[in-house]
Amino acid sequence: MSSSVRGANYHNDSLMIGFSDLRKLSNERPLVITGGRGVFVIDERGRDYIEAVSSFYCAALGFSEQELVEAAIRQMRALPFYPSASHRTVPVVMELAEKLQAIAPMPKARVAFATTGSEANDSLIKFLWYANGYSGKPRRRKVITRYGSYHGGTIAMTALGGGSALHRSFGIPMDDSIFVSHPTGAAPGEGEEAYVDRLAEEVRQAIEKAGPETVGAFFAEPISTAAGWSVPPKGYFQKIKKVCDEYGVRFFLDEVVTGFGRTGHMWGAQAFGVTPDCITSAKGMSSAYQPISAVLMSEDFYAGLEKGSDENGWFAHSGTYHAHPVPAAVALKTLEIYEKRQIVKHVQSLLPLWQKSIKVLEDHPLVATTRNFGLGGAVEFKGPVQNLSHI
Ligand SMILES: Cc1ncc(COP(=O)(O)O)c(C=O)c1O
């Protein structure tokens, strides 16, 4: 047992961690994890736990993948840091961009790196406003998002998050956010097709109400962990994309969780048969061994950024740690491993067992229902259910 383990008289007045009860954090020692082995993590008392959600749906290759550790060490020795900005970069970053372009769910994707999922999402909305500003559509700033969704912790992403706890108490500005329903299930007797039509119509009405000339994008997770892994009904994204196309509204997917095989396809976009204008990615991109995220943009969308850059002589957006060479080397190795081990095929091979295992839980008296799609799922317990139709 570690000598740093503290017991009942624990008092913490130095550390603050989010998504926690801060009073409890002062008085009660949090769970302290000191090691990892495969799908297990180990706490300071030596107890091991199966990390059933891969720690925030991140550690796709488990907690002890030595090839990733070695990739980081090699890059640290070769060049531990150099920024990718001001017309400079490093080879590993170029290689990673090429690799992502090759597997992107849209042709000839252009790749911009950031550090976290929130930051990639934030950058994407900033890019949207920029591109629209230089394409004669400066008023197209509003973004349609869904109740229950989660897109990150920056001010802009909190504003686009669909849970009231995220923004009400922080006084987050919401002027550019438009909320529509999450696909949580058809009404009794409605039928799937009619349900999808209703949801697509809701998006149309939202655009009409806001004024089509003010709406820039529709932004959604292919499947939202925050909204309880509600699986979109057949045709949902296609019909919404059709409405977006009609109104010149960009269609963006937040693939921070759903990328790299989680859905049994490389991307959620492919799982649901839709081609987005842009996606964002993080987490599984490096199996989260190093922080790195990316925005993948269609050629057509990127042309708007180039236009603005032509007018200004440069594109005034970057970050010191964007495309940091060490996370980039780890991400590149992660993608190589996914390829070598045929990770998407592997996920597909696990699905029958996973589906059977989660379904069995429905026999439990406390369980109302279960859902699953790809290697993800949710168990809904009997009792009050969170209402996703308001914020
Ligand atoms: C769908 C989705 N988007 C964005 C984010 C934010 O990513 P990060 O925590 O890396 O900022 C998360 C985090 O869990 C997420 O689940």
The ligand as a Gaussian input file, in Angstrom:
#p B3LYP/6-31G(d) Opt

LIG

0 1
 C      -18.831000      14.274000     -27.519000
 C      -17.783000      15.068000     -26.801000
 N      -17.322000      16.189000     -27.374000
 C      -16.374000      16.933000     -26.786000
 C      -15.845000      16.582000     -25.563000
 C      -14.816000      17.438000     -24.924000
 O      -13.545000      16.856000     -25.017000
 P      -12.423000      17.277000     -23.977000
 O      -12.863000      16.820000     -22.635000
 O      -11.191000      16.595000     -24.489000
 O      -12.292000      18.753000     -24.046000
 C      -16.291000      15.422000     -24.929000
 C      -15.746000      15.010000     -23.630000
 O      -16.116000      14.051000     -23.021000
 C      -17.298000      14.648000     -25.562000
 O      -17.798000      13.548000     -24.976000

